[in-house]
Amino acid sequence: MEVDGGRTMSPMLLTDLPDDLLVFLVEYCDLQSLGRLSRVSKRLHGVLRSECVWIAVKRRLTVVGRYSNRHTITLMLPAKEQARIALNWRRGICRDSRLVHHRERQLPWMQLEGDLLYISYTNTISCYQPKSNGHLRKVLAKTLVGHQDDVCRFTLRDGILVSGARDGSISLFSTETNERLLHYSKCHVGDVQSVDLHSDIVVSGSRDATVKVWRMTQPKQSEALLHTITVGDRVWSLALNPCGKQLSVGNAGINLSEPLHVWDIDRMCLLGALGENYKHGAGVLDMQYETKDVLLSCGYDTYIRLWDLRCPYTKSAICWEEPYDSSLYCIQTDYKNTFLTGSSRHGMIHLWDKRKPMPVQMYYTGRTASPVYSLAFNHSRLYTALDQGINMLDFSIQLPDKDNCHKRNKKQLFSRVFV
């Protein structure tokens, strides 16, 4: 290369650039290009191993977070490892394992709280501690027994677990001392399908079309009942917002045109119905508050809706449709950008990113036609409750194994994967 004065200069190469400029440039590369660049030279290999490069890569991926007690937990993992696990989630690279087997078909419910996983089976609630490989070790000292009939639903908040059973009873346990604090029998005529609590207030919903509000500081059942709300239809789900001021109730959507209503707990008045023009029978089967004003709901009509309760109730803020027209039995969020839903057939689960209109990926677990009754997850593992046991999908594996890894069937091959 000739320049003025007769001097010649060699062309500038990529490796001649300073490190900070190289980092800036490689942030625009895709993963395949990064892999190829890392094999060019030792210097580029060292630059591409830096944390700042993989932080930028991680931002472009759907990273599944870890949660506890309605809050996201910061992951103490290198950004490169988080990106690798996020790619496994997106590509469906995981290992499916049966952790707990049930001899009889059940409708189990489970909740992951910190490092402990609580699972209901018949009339007991067992506590398991996941090992380093994700498999479960039963904590025998934390087995909670307090009902005569099967447990339908339970909720754990701040060391207190409240559960409802098919015989209409409600029990309150301390997860620290494993004692049964209170037990109220025949609270409802039908099954207690949903329970929630905030401070000393417990709410329960039942198939008898009523929601009852209890103050659990009262030992006598007659004194503990504060209010009874006649919904007019079977109650499938309910949730208190994190402040404990509002109660959302999901019903079967048969006798009522709107299956989702919001109540003010302090004044015990109806604030309004969420949405309009529902199909007949579009019941709400599960819901979760992300903040005091943001609610996620799903149910029989195959839609997931995100509600902003600061806006008019007539329309949801965002709406996603399940691509295979399956009812959605459960939903679990990481309280950030991602959430997962369990469908009514074939152990099918979808991973969703709120920033994208379609599912990121779809998974099948258990090799069964069972619905997914409940699910829980952390950044690298997904636990699912099926009719005959608890399964785990492990996304932390290093390489896909043709025999043990999760295989995509024909439906998955035609599903869209969004980068």
Beta strands, then each sheet from edge to edge (+ up, - down):
strand 1: 66-68
strand 2: 71-73
strand 3: 95-101
strand 4: 110-113
strand 5: 116-121
strand 6: 124-130
strand 7: 136-145
strand 8: 151-157
strand 9: 160-165
strand 10: 170-174
strand 11: 180-184
strand 12: 192-198
strand 13: 201-206
strand 14: 210-215
strand 15: 225-230
strand 16: 235-240
strand 17: 246-251
strand 18: 260-264
strand 19: 269-273
strand 20: 284-289
strand 21: 294-299
strand 22: 303-308
strand 23: 318-321
strand 24: 328-333
strand 25: 338-343
strand 26: 348-353
strand 27: 361-364
strand 28: 374-377
strand 29: 381-386
strand 30: 389-394
sheet 1: 1+ 2-
sheet 2: 3+ 30- 29+ 28-
sheet 3: 4+ 5- 6+ 7-
sheet 4: 8+ 9- 10+ 11-
sheet 5: 12+ 13- 14+ 15-
sheet 6: 16+ 17- 18+ 19-
sheet 7: 20+ 21- 22+ 23-
sheet 8: 24+ 25- 26+ 27-
end
